């Protein structure tokens, strides 16, 4: 026979980040078990928040840094160098920007930060940030991205699976040019939707 289960949501910042499952085995569930499950969910959420504070703080600051670049608020190399040192970023010669609007994808019910982490793990030489509900990917490579490359194959696989579109900029060589190429991405993404094209 099937054992009854009680499932509780582990919530951080009003977002479900995990689940706690209790299985009815030695005795039947009662009201105390419901309270216990709720308490355990709260304790686990608190522990996760504490353990991830430093990591999340750095992620938040990176989002803020990219946002400042895209808003045109950072215009000098000395400020850029300070951020590069803090984030331990060593940019290579060829830079690209990729934008993905996850709100229109099959993954729309998945937390955007989870999608960002998944993409960053899947796409080499990439750092992802969240800006205006869009995943912005900064790509830094020694060689240029060519059609048919493994990088594009991985990206295309994600896009097809999630039924969404991406915009990819032309190659550039200074992060200070990121704002211009970000807008280029948005235009490419828009045209891709209009033409229903698999090309970026």
SVG drawing of the C-alpha trace seen along z (x, -y; Angstrom):
<svg xmlns="http://www.w3.org/2000/svg" viewBox="-5 -58 47 60">
<polyline fill="none" stroke="black" stroke-width="0.4" points="0.0,0.0 1.1,-3.6 2.3,-5.6 0.7,-9.0 3.0,-12.0 3.0,-15.5 4.8,-18.1 5.9,-21.5 7.3,-24.4 10.7,-25.8 10.3,-29.5 12.9,-32.3 12.0,-35.8 8.5,-34.6 9.9,-32.1 9.8,-28.3 13.4,-27.0 12.7,-23.4 10.3,-21.0 10.2,-19.0 8.5,-15.6 7.3,-13.6 6.2,-10.0 3.4,-8.4 5.0,-5.2 4.8,-4.1 1.6,-6.1 -1.0,-8.3 -0.4,-12.0 -1.9,-14.4 -2.1,-18.2 1.3,-18.2 2.9,-16.8 1.6,-19.6 3.1,-22.2 6.3,-20.2 6.6,-20.2 5.9,-24.0 8.6,-24.6 11.1,-22.4 10.5,-24.3 11.2,-27.6 14.4,-26.2 15.7,-24.9 15.0,-28.2 16.8,-30.1 19.8,-27.8 19.9,-28.1 19.7,-31.9 22.7,-32.0 24.9,-29.6 24.2,-31.3 24.4,-34.9 27.9,-35.6 27.3,-33.9 24.0,-35.6 25.4,-39.0 28.1,-38.7 25.5,-37.6 23.3,-40.6 26.3,-43.0 27.1,-41.4 23.5,-42.0 23.9,-45.6 27.2,-46.1 25.8,-44.8 22.7,-46.9 24.9,-50.0 26.7,-49.2 23.5,-48.8 22.1,-52.0 25.2,-53.9 26.2,-54.8 29.8,-53.4 31.9,-55.1 35.5,-54.8 38.1,-52.0 39.2,-52.6 35.8,-51.8 35.6,-48.7 39.0,-47.5 37.8,-47.7 34.7,-45.6 36.8,-43.1 39.1,-42.6 36.2,-42.2 34.5,-39.6 37.8,-38.0 36.9,-38.4 39.5,-38.1 37.9,-39.1 39.2,-37.6 39.6,-39.3 36.2,-38.6 33.0,-39.7 29.4,-39.1 26.0,-39.8 23.1,-37.4 19.7,-38.2 16.9,-35.7 13.5,-36.8 12.5,-33.9 9.0,-35.2 7.7,-34.0 9.3,-30.6 8.0,-27.2 10.2,-27.8 8.1,-30.9 7.1,-29.3 10.7,-28.5 12.5,-31.1 14.6,-33.2 17.6,-32.9 17.5,-29.1 17.4,-29.5 20.3,-31.9 22.4,-29.4 21.5,-26.6 22.6,-28.7 25.9,-29.7 26.7,-26.1 25.8,-25.0 27.5,-27.8 31.3,-28.0 33.1,-31.3 29.8,-33.0 28.6,-35.1 24.9,-35.7 23.0,-38.6 19.4,-39.5 18.3,-42.9 14.7,-44.1 13.4,-40.5 15.8,-39.5 18.7,-37.1 21.8,-38.9 24.8,-36.8 28.2,-38.3 30.4,-35.9 34.2,-36.3 36.2,-34.0 39.6,-33.7 38.1,-32.7 34.9,-34.1 31.6,-32.3 31.1,-30.6 27.9,-29.0 27.9,-25.3 30.1,-25.8 29.4,-23.7 28.5,-26.9 25.7,-27.8 24.5,-24.1 24.2,-24.2 22.3,-27.5 20.0,-26.4 19.2,-23.2 18.1,-25.3 16.0,-27.6 14.2,-24.9 13.5,-23.0 12.1,-26.1 10.4,-27.4 11.9,-30.9 14.2,-33.2 17.6,-34.8 19.3,-37.8 23.1,-37.7 25.2,-40.7 28.1,-41.2 31.6,-40.6 33.1,-43.5 36.3,-44.1 35.5,-46.5 33.0,-45.9 32.3,-49.7 30.5,-49.0 28.1,-46.5 25.2,-48.9 25.1,-49.4 25.4,-45.7 22.7,-44.9 20.3,-47.0 21.4,-45.2 20.5,-41.9 17.0,-43.1 16.4,-44.1 17.7,-40.7 15.4,-38.9 12.4,-40.9 13.1,-40.2 13.6,-36.5 10.1,-36.4 8.6,-38.2 10.2,-35.9 10.0,-32.8 13.6,-32.1 16.1,-29.8 18.9,-32.2 20.1,-34.7"/>
</svg>
